[in-house]
Amino acid sequence: MEDHKVPEEEYRKEPRSGTILKMLCPFYSAGAIIGDGGKEIKGIKESTGIAIQVSKKESRFPGTDERVVSLQGECDVLKTVVKFVHTKIREDKPPPNAKSIDVAGNEKRKGCLKLVVTNNMTGKIIGKGGETIKDLKERYKVEINTNKKYEAPGDLNERIVSVEGPDEEIEGCVNEIIDMVCEDKRSTMRWFIDYKEVEYGYNGGYHGGYHDHGYHGNGGYGNGGYDNYHGGRGGGGGGGYDGGRGYNGGYDQGYGGEYQDGYQGYNGGGGGRYGGGGYRR
C-alpha cells in the first residue's frame, strides 16, 4: 500500500490546541493506518477532530524500525485514536514483499502498544522508586518497559513506553497513562521532528567520530560533533590529543555550531593550548 502524499509544509505545521502524544507503528503497518489515498487517516480526522500524522517512510524512531504516529487533541479523543491505531496494527498483515520480517516477532509486536512521551513523563510513569509503574503492572496484569535515557540521542527529549498484555488490560493501562500525560502540562512534546536526521546524527556523529576516527586518530574524538544531531555546522573534529588541532578536536562541534553559530563547539579547533588547536576557542 502506497503512502498518501503529504506536502512538506503539512508535516511541519504546528496544530493549534490539545495535548501532543506519539506512538510507534511497525513500518509495514503504516499503510493500514493511512489507508488507500489517505482514506483512513482522513476519516479519523473528520470524525474526531484530532490532528494526526504518520512520519515519512524513511523517518523512523532512532534505534527502531518503526514509524511515529503523532497525535494532538483532547484526552478522550487521544484514547479513542490510540485504540484505533493499535487495532490497525493488531489486524494488519505484513506485505508479501516484506521478506525480512520475523513472523514470530511480528506476532509478539502486535500484542504490544508503544507510546512515545517526554523524558520527564517517563520518570513520572515510573514513579519514585518505581512505585507507579509497579502499581500499573499489578492492577492491569501487563508488562511495562521503558527505554533508558542514554539509549536515545542526547538532544531528543523522547522515550518509548511499551505496554504488553491482553488487549483489554493494555487499553485500561494506556488510558491511565494518557490521563497522566494530559494532566502534566510541563511535559510538552514537539509536533514535528525529522527522525531521519536524528538517527543520522546519532549514528554518524557519535559512532562515526568516536569509532571510525579514534581518540588519537586523524579527525579527533568527535569528527563532526559528538551527536552531530543538527548536521554539524561546526565541521570536522581535530587531530587528536597530542598532535594536530586540539585536545578533542571538535568534541561538540555539531552541537556548538548549531546553537552558538561559530563558537565551534566546546573544545573546538583553532589556536594554542593542547597541541595546535585551542582548548576553548
N, C-alpha and C positions, 0 to 999 in steps of 0.2 A: 504494500500500500504506500503510495507516494505521500510525502508531506504536503500539507496545504501551504502554499507560498505566502509568507507574511512579510510585508515591507520592513526594511531595517528600522525605520523610524518607529514602527509599531512595537518592535521588541524593546526599544529603549524608552518608550513613552511611559511616564510615571502615572499610575492610576490615581484617582482623586482621594478616595477615603477607604477606611476599613483596615483591618489587620492583615499584614502580609504573612503568609505561611507557605512553605515549599514542601514538596515531596518528591521522591525519586520513582522513576519507572524504568524497567529494562528497555534498552534502546529499541528492541524489536517490538515492544508493546506500544510505542508512541503513536503509531498509525491507528491503532484501535481507539485510542483516546481522542485523537484529532478527527478521525472519520474521513470518508471519501470527500475530497474537496472542502474539508473543514467542517463537515456536517455536524459531527458530534460535539465538537468544541463550541461551535456557533449555537447549537441548541441549548447547551448548559449555560452559556452566557445569557441568552434570551430568557430562559425560564427562571434563572436565579438572580440575574443582575450582577454576577460576580465578574471580576477581572481574572482571566486565566490565560496562560500561555505556556507552551512547551518549548524548552530550549532547542536550538537548532541541532540537526543531525550530528554534526561534528563537535557540539558543545556539551560535554558530559562532566558530571561532578568529579573533581580531582580524586584519583585513586580508584575510580569505579568505571564500569562500562554502562552507566545509567544516565539518562537524560533527566532534566529538572523540570518539574511542573510547578510553576509559580501561581499562587492564588492570592487574591485580595478581596475581602468582603467582611460582612458581619459574621459573628461567631457561629450562629446556627447554620448559615449558608456554607461556611467553611466545612462544617461537619458533613453536610449533605454532599458537597462536591468531593471531599476526600474519600467518602464511601463510594461515590460514583467511579472515581479513578481507580480505586483499589479493586472494585468489581471488574472493571475492564481488564486490569492486569491479571486477575484470577482466571477470567474466562478466555483470555487470549491464548492463541497457539503460535509458537514461533513460525515464521515463514519457511517454506521448504528450502529456500536458498541460504538460510542461516545455518550453515553446516557446522560451525564451530560451537554451537550452543550445547551445553551439557544438559541432557534431558532431565536427569535426576536433580541436578542443581536448579533447573528451571522450576520444577515442581515444588521444591523447597522454597524457592523465592516467592512463589505465588501465595504461600502461607505467611508472608512477612510484609508488613506495611512499614515503609521507611519515610519518616518525616525529616525535614531539614530545618533546624532552628538555630538561633544565635548561640554563641559560647555561654553567655550569661544565662540564657534559658535552659541550656543543657545542665548547668550547675543547679538550677532551681528544680529541674525534674529529678536529678539525682538526690538532692537534699543534703542537709548536714549529716555527715557520717553515713550517707547512703540511705537514710531513713525513708525518704519519699519514694524512691524507686523500689525499695523493698516492699513498701506498703502496696504499691500498684501491682507488683508481681503477685503478691499473696492474694489480694482481693480479686484480681482478674485472671489468675492462673495463666499468666503469659510470661514469656521471656522478653526482657528489655535490655538492649545493648546500645551503647553509645561509642562512637569512635573517639579516640583520645585527641586532645587539643593539638599535640605535637604532630599528629598524623596529617593535618591539613596545612597548606601553605600559610605562613605567618600573617599575611595580610587578609586572609579570608576568615571573616568572623561568622562562620557557619559550621555546624557539625551535624552528623547523622544520628537520629534516634530510631532504632529498629524495634518493632513490636511484633512478636511471633506467637501464634497460638490459634485456638479455634476462632472462627470468623466473628461470632457474637462477642467474644471476650476481647478481641482486638478492637472492635468498634467501641465498646464501653471504655476501654483504657485510653484509646486515642482521643475520644471525645473529651475525656477529663484533661488530657494533655493540651488539647486545643483550648479549653477553658483557661488553663494556666497561661498560655501564650496570649490570649485576648486580654486577660486581666493585667498583664505586665506591659505597660506602655514604654518601658525603658528598653525592652528587647526588640527594637525596631530593625527590620531587615531591609536590605537594598533590593529594589524590584529587579533591576537589570544588572546582571554580572555576566561578562563574557567568560564562561568557564573554560573555554578552549585556551584563552590567553593565560588564565590562572594555572592551568595544567602545564602549559608550555613553560611558564616562568618557573614553576616549582621544579620540574624535571630539568629544564635547560639551564637554569641558573645554579641551583644547588648541586645537582649531580654532575652537570657539565663542567662547572668550575672546580668543584672540590675533587671529584674523582678523575676526570679526564686530564686536568692540567696539574693537579697536585699542589701541596702546600709550598714546596720549593720550586715547582716547575715553571716552565715558561708560560706565563699567563696568570700566575698568582693563585691565591687561595680561592677567590671567587670571581673568576673571569666573567664579567658581565653582571656582577652583583650576586649576593647570597641567594636572594629569591628570584631576582630578575623578573619580578611579578609585573612590573609596568614596562617591560620591554627594554630595560637597561639603558635609559638615556645617558647615563654616566659613562658608558663604554666599557672596554675590557679591563680586566684586572692588571695587576702589576707583574713583576718578575720574580717574586719570592722574597724570603726573609733576608738573605744576605746579599743578594745581587739584584740588579735590575732596578725596579721602580717602587720600592717601598715595602714596609713590613708585611702588609696584607694586600698590597696592590690595590684592589678595588673591592674590599670585603662587602661593602654595602652600596656599591656604585649604582645598581639598578634602583634601589630604594631612594638613595640620596638624590640621584638625578631627577627622579620624578617629583619628589616633594620639595627639594631645596634648589632645584633647577640651576645647576652649575657648581654646586658645592663639591660634587664628585665623590660623594659617599663619605662614610665615617672615617675611613683610613685612606682616602683617595690618593692617587699618584701626584706627582708634581715636584717639588724641590727639597730638600735636605734632611733629615734625621736618620731614619733607618735605611741605609743604602741610598739609592738615587732618588727615592720617592718620599715625599713628606709624610709624617705620621698623621698630621691633621692639617690638611691644606685649608 
